């Protein structure tokens, strides 16, 4: 009869993994009352979504091309294309082809989508940002 082999060797003694983990944890635990400084970089989140940023760029700079929008918002051109398609499908803007260039007609009377701000329109958001500039 074959015996089952344990694939992991048995570890015990001072250098056992559990003991080392406890030692590492103790070394990282700050003293009571000590100020803890974060080693994490500051987060890069913003209050507005990329959809709002793209819409604002189109509202504030009518002749802006997708590449420039992508650079300003900090996303790829493909992401800008997807956002514009979604905004168009949801009735926030319409593409108007002028020769080889797309212009965009924005529907500023559309309400914002989240229930918390749905009492405000896209135009309210645009005016807020435009007036602050």
Secondary structure, DSSP 8 states (H G I E B T S, - for coil): ------SS----STT-HHHHHHHHHHHHS--TT------S------SS-HHHHHHHHHHH-TT--HHHHHHHHTS-HHHHHHHHHHHHHTTSEEEEEETTEEEEEE-TTSB-SSTTTTTSBHHHHHHHHHHH-
